[in-house]
């Protein structure tokens, strides 16, 4: 569970104020799951409006100060607040941000940290983040999510629903430019276990090679969707699940439609 002990304790405190529209997301939400390879640099809380950012920060600030935490604001602007939260000698960065309410699934309650972004939306967001910036941490997270949540082909296909400015192949072209990680860049990350750069590169190239064949066999009118298997009760690669049905996102997310009888 690569959140630090301090980050985990802090997230458990802040769970008290989390709601369906004020939730843990970003790297921290990915890295609370087992077997991830790096520690998060911060805690990211997303909100469905700029007003919710301000309200949530005010409530969280009071809660933290009541519990004996210190809080120093680094940056504040409409829809975004960044602060350093500490207790004794231990500190971490915490961010409160506005993000679009458009998602594939509703946020989910986690018994550890309150409401979190659904893993499938974490995966789609991470692919879009990697397309927009060349950060080794995003590459590690994308490979992890590809192995544990859904493959890169279906994620690229679905990401075009969140950002319709992309096609799956234009997104793939940007992703092909990522993955050049140097040892010194890796050394700057707080890793939970060693990373073999040669193996990482091969895994990434193999994932990229599966995107174009996936796109080639999908109906164009379904671009931007995920595929849900009722039998497996999860999102899947439709090539491997005969009962997979399209699932499109919307503001607030939506539970999969299950046909009966």
MARBADREN-667723 format. One record per residue (C-alpha): residue number from 1; residue in one letter; y, z, x. Coordinates in nm, 2 decimals, padded with zeros to 4 digits. Example, Ala and Ser with C-alpha at 12.3 -4.5 7.8 and 13.67 -1.06 7.14 Angstrom:
<nodes>
NODE    i  aa       Y       Z       X
NODE    1   a  -00.45   00.78   01.23
NODE    2   s  -00.11   00.71   01.37
</nodes>
This chain:
<nodes>
NODE    i  aa       Y       Z       X
NODE    1   x   00.00   00.00   00.00
NODE    2   x   00.28  -00.12   00.24
NODE    3   x   00.57   00.07   00.10
NODE    4   x   00.66   00.35   00.33
NODE    5   x   00.59   00.70   00.20
NODE    6   x   00.97   00.75   00.16
NODE    7   x   01.01   00.42  -00.03
NODE    8   x   00.71   00.51  -00.26
NODE    9   x   00.85   00.85  -00.33
NODE   10   x   01.19   00.70  -00.40
NODE   11   x   01.04   00.44  -00.63
NODE   12   x   00.85   00.71  -00.82
NODE   13   x   01.18   00.89  -00.88
NODE   14   x   01.36   00.58  -01.00
NODE   15   x   01.07   00.49  -01.23
NODE   16   x   01.23   00.74  -01.47
NODE   17   x   01.51   00.50  -01.54
NODE   18   x   01.32   00.17  -01.55
NODE   19   x   01.31  -00.04  -01.87
NODE   20   x   01.19  -00.39  -01.97
NODE   21   x   01.52  -00.53  -01.85
NODE   22   x   01.57  -00.31  -01.54
NODE   23   x   01.26  -00.35  -01.32
NODE   24   x   01.12  -00.35  -00.97
NODE   25   x   01.09  -00.70  -00.83
NODE   26   x   01.11  -00.89  -00.50
NODE   27   x   00.91  -00.80  -00.20
NODE   28   x   00.87  -00.43  -00.29
NODE   29   x   00.70  -00.52  -00.62
NODE   30   x   00.46  -00.75  -00.43
NODE   31   x   00.39  -00.50  -00.15
NODE   32   x   00.29  -00.20  -00.37
NODE   33   x  -00.05  -00.38  -00.41
NODE   34   x  -00.33  -00.32  -00.17
NODE   35   x  -00.41  -00.54   00.14
NODE   36   x  -00.06  -00.68   00.19
NODE   37   x   00.03  -00.74   00.55
NODE   38   x   00.39  -00.62   00.58
NODE   39   x   00.61  -00.33   00.48
NODE   40   x   00.91  -00.40   00.26
NODE   41   x   01.26  -00.36   00.40
NODE   42   x   01.40  -00.24   00.07
NODE   43   x   01.36  -00.17  -00.30
NODE   44   x   01.49  -00.45  -00.53
NODE   45   x   01.57  -00.38  -00.89
NODE   46   x   01.65  -00.68  -01.11
NODE   47   x   01.84  -00.68  -01.44
NODE   48   x   01.89  -00.93  -01.72
NODE   49   x   02.27  -00.91  -01.72
NODE   50   x   02.56  -00.81  -01.50
NODE   51   x   02.64  -00.53  -01.73
NODE   52   x   02.28  -00.39  -01.70
NODE   53   x   02.33  -00.39  -01.32
NODE   54   x   02.63  -00.16  -01.35
NODE   55   x   02.47   00.06  -01.61
NODE   56   x   02.15   00.09  -01.42
NODE   57   x   02.32   00.17  -01.10
NODE   58   x   02.53   00.45  -01.26
NODE   59   x   02.22   00.61  -01.41
NODE   60   x   02.02   00.57  -01.09
NODE   61   x   02.30   00.71  -00.88
NODE   62   x   02.32   01.03  -01.10
NODE   63   x   01.94   01.07  -01.09
NODE   64   x   01.92   01.04  -00.71
NODE   65   x   02.21   01.27  -00.65
NODE   66   x   02.06   01.53  -00.89
NODE   67   x   01.74   01.51  -00.69
NODE   68   x   01.91   01.57  -00.36
NODE   69   x   01.93   01.21  -00.22
NODE   70   x   02.23   01.08  -00.04
NODE   71   x   02.37   00.73  -00.14
NODE   72   x   02.61   00.52   00.06
NODE   73   x   02.73   00.19  -00.10
NODE   74   x   02.72  -00.10   00.14
NODE   75   x   02.84  -00.38  -00.10
NODE   76   x   02.94  -00.40  -00.47
NODE   77   x   03.04  -00.70  -00.67
NODE   78   x   02.97  -00.82  -01.03
NODE   79   x   02.59  -00.84  -01.07
NODE   80   x   02.50  -00.70  -00.73
NODE   81   x   02.51  -00.36  -00.56
NODE   82   x   02.35  -00.26  -00.23
NODE   83   x   02.33   00.09  -00.11
NODE   84   x   02.15   00.30   00.16
NODE   85   x   01.96   00.59   00.00
NODE   86   x   01.85   00.88   00.22
NODE   87   x   01.69   01.22   00.22
NODE   88   x   01.72   01.40   00.55
NODE   89   x   01.65   01.16   00.83
NODE   90   x   01.47   00.90   00.62
NODE   91   x   01.66   00.61   00.46
NODE   92   x   01.60   00.28   00.29
NODE   93   x   01.81   00.00   00.14
NODE   94   x   01.81  -00.03  -00.24
NODE   95   x   01.95  -00.33  -00.43
NODE   96   x   02.05  -00.37  -00.79
NODE   97   x   02.08  -00.74  -00.89
NODE   98   x   02.13  -00.97  -01.18
NODE   99   x   01.85  -01.23  -01.22
NODE  100   x   01.78  -01.48  -01.50
NODE  101   x   01.59  -01.33  -01.79
NODE  102   x   01.38  -01.66  -01.80
NODE  103   x   01.03  -01.58  -01.70
NODE  104   x   00.67  -01.66  -01.79
NODE  105   x   00.56  -01.31  -01.88
NODE  106   x   00.73  -01.00  -02.01
NODE  107   x   00.78  -00.73  -01.75
NODE  108   x   00.50  -00.48  -01.73
NODE  109   x   00.48  -00.10  -01.70
NODE  110   x   00.33   00.03  -01.38
NODE  111   x   00.23   00.39  -01.38
NODE  112   x   00.36   00.43  -01.02
NODE  113   x   00.70   00.28  -01.03
NODE  114   x   00.79   00.21  -01.39
NODE  115   x   00.86  -00.15  -01.51
NODE  116   x   00.79  -00.43  -01.27
NODE  117   x   00.81  -00.81  -01.28
NODE  118   x   00.47  -00.96  -01.37
NODE  119   x   00.27  -01.07  -01.07
NODE  120   x   00.27  -01.44  -01.18
NODE  121   x   00.65  -01.43  -01.20
NODE  122   x   00.67  -01.26  -00.86
NODE  123   x   00.46  -01.55  -00.72
NODE  124   x   00.67  -01.82  -00.88
NODE  125   x   00.99  -01.65  -00.76
NODE  126   x   00.85  -01.62  -00.41
NODE  127   x   00.77  -01.99  -00.39
NODE  128   x   01.12  -02.08  -00.49
NODE  129   x   01.26  -01.83  -00.24
NODE  130   x   01.06  -01.98   00.04
NODE  131   x   01.18  -02.33  -00.05
NODE  132   x   01.53  -02.21  -00.02
NODE  133   x   01.51  -02.01   00.31
NODE  134   x   01.30  -02.02   00.62
NODE  135   x   01.20  -01.65   00.64
NODE  136   x   00.86  -01.55   00.79
NODE  137   x   00.84  -01.26   00.54
NODE  138   x   00.85  -01.51   00.25
NODE  139   x   00.57  -01.72   00.41
NODE  140   x   00.35  -01.41   00.45
NODE  141   x   00.41  -01.31   00.09
NODE  142   x   00.35  -01.66  -00.04
NODE  143   x   00.02  -01.69   00.14
NODE  144   x  -00.08  -01.35   00.01
NODE  145   x   00.01  -01.44  -00.34
NODE  146   x  -00.17  -01.77  -00.32
NODE  147   x  -00.49  -01.58  -00.22
NODE  148   x  -00.46  -01.30  -00.48
NODE  149   x  -00.26  -01.44  -00.78
NODE  150   x  -00.27  -01.82  -00.80
NODE  151   x  -00.29  -02.12  -00.57
NODE  152   x   00.01  -02.31  -00.43
NODE  153   x  -00.05  -02.62  -00.65
NODE  154   x  -00.02  -02.44  -00.98
NODE  155   x   00.27  -02.23  -00.85
NODE  156   x   00.47  -02.54  -00.75
NODE  157   x   00.40  -02.70  -01.08
NODE  158   x   00.51  -02.39  -01.27
NODE  159   x   00.81  -02.32  -01.05
NODE  160   x   00.98  -02.64  -01.20
NODE  161   x   00.99  -02.46  -01.53
NODE  162   x   01.21  -02.18  -01.37
NODE  163   x   01.42  -02.43  -01.18
NODE  164   x   01.42  -02.77  -01.35
NODE  165   x   01.62  -02.92  -01.07
NODE  166   x   01.29  -02.95  -00.88
NODE  167   x   00.99  -03.17  -00.93
NODE  168   x   00.66  -03.04  -00.79
NODE  169   x   00.67  -03.29  -00.51
NODE  170   x   01.04  -03.23  -00.42
NODE  171   x   00.95  -02.86  -00.40
NODE  172   x   00.65  -02.95  -00.18
NODE  173   x   00.87  -03.14   00.06
NODE  174   x   01.09  -02.84   00.12
NODE  175   x   00.78  -02.61   00.16
NODE  176   x   00.64  -02.85   00.42
NODE  177   x   00.95  -02.76   00.64
NODE  178   x   00.85  -02.40   00.64
NODE  179   x   00.58  -02.22   00.83
NODE  180   x   00.71  -02.25   01.19
NODE  181   x   00.69  -01.89   01.28
NODE  182   x   00.75  -01.78   01.64
NODE  183   x   00.61  -01.45   01.79
NODE  184   x   00.96  -01.30   01.83
NODE  185   x   01.03  -01.36   01.46
NODE  186   x   00.70  -01.20   01.36
NODE  187   x   00.78  -00.90   01.59
NODE  188   x   01.09  -00.83   01.39
NODE  189   x   00.88  -00.76   01.08
NODE  190   x   00.73  -00.42   01.00
NODE  191   x   00.37  -00.53   00.98
NODE  192   x   00.08  -00.33   00.84
NODE  193   x  -00.17  -00.52   01.05
NODE  194   x  -00.16  -00.79   01.32
NODE  195   x  -00.11  -01.15   01.22
NODE  196   x  -00.28  -01.43   01.40
NODE  197   x  -00.02  -01.71   01.41
NODE  198   x  -00.27  -01.99   01.46
NODE  199   x  -00.48  -01.88   01.16
NODE  200   x  -00.16  -01.83   00.96
NODE  201   x  -00.06  -02.19   01.03
NODE  202   x  -00.40  -02.33   00.94
NODE  203   x  -00.40  -02.14   00.61
NODE  204   x  -00.05  -02.26   00.52
NODE  205   x  -00.13  -02.63   00.60
NODE  206   x  -00.45  -02.60   00.39
NODE  207   x  -00.25  -02.46   00.10
NODE  208   x   00.01  -02.74   00.13
NODE  209   x  -00.26  -03.01   00.13
NODE  210   x  -00.38  -02.90  -00.21
NODE  211   x  -00.05  -02.94  -00.39
NODE  212   x  -00.03  -03.32  -00.41
NODE  213   x  -00.38  -03.37  -00.55
NODE  214   x  -00.31  -03.10  -00.81
NODE  215   x   00.01  -03.27  -00.92
NODE  216   x  -00.16  -03.61  -00.93
NODE  217   x  -00.40  -03.51  -01.21
NODE  218   x  -00.16  -03.31  -01.44
NODE  219   x   00.01  -03.46  -01.75
NODE  220   x   00.38  -03.51  -01.68
NODE  221   x   00.48  -03.36  -02.01
NODE  222   x   00.33  -03.03  -01.90
NODE  223   x   00.54  -02.99  -01.58
NODE  224   x   00.68  -02.65  -01.55
NODE  225   x   00.39  -02.46  -01.72
NODE  226   x   00.12  -02.23  -01.61
NODE  227   x  -00.24  -02.25  -01.74
NODE  228   x  -00.41  -01.96  -01.90
NODE  229   x  -00.78  -01.91  -01.94
NODE  230   x  -00.88  -01.70  -02.24
NODE  231   x  -01.23  -01.66  -02.10
NODE  232   x  -01.10  -01.53  -01.77
NODE  233   x  -00.80  -01.36  -01.92
NODE  234   x  -00.57  -01.47  -01.64
NODE  235   x  -00.37  -01.77  -01.52
NODE  236   x  -00.58  -02.02  -01.34
NODE  237   x  -00.61  -02.36  -01.18
NODE  238   x  -00.70  -02.57  -01.49
NODE  239   x  -00.93  -02.79  -01.29
NODE  240   x  -01.16  -02.49  -01.25
NODE  241   x  -01.14  -02.36  -01.61
NODE  242   x  -01.24  -02.57  -01.91
NODE  243   x  -01.05  -02.35  -02.16
NODE  244   x  -00.72  -02.34  -01.97
NODE  245   x  -00.42  -02.40  -02.20
NODE  246   x  -00.05  -02.46  -02.10
NODE  247   x   00.18  -02.16  -02.10
NODE  248   x   00.55  -02.21  -02.09
NODE  249   x   00.81  -01.95  -02.00
NODE  250   x   01.12  -01.85  -02.19
NODE  251   x   01.39  -01.58  -02.18
NODE  252   x   01.22  -01.24  -02.17
NODE  253   x   00.88  -01.40  -02.11
NODE  254   x   00.60  -01.44  -02.36
NODE  255   x   00.24  -01.33  -02.38
NODE  256   x  -00.02  -01.61  -02.38
NODE  257   x  -00.11  -01.76  -02.71
NODE  258   x  -00.47  -01.70  -02.79
NODE  259   x  -00.63  -01.93  -03.04
NODE  260   x  -00.89  -01.77  -03.26
NODE  261   x  -01.17  -01.91  -03.48
</nodes>
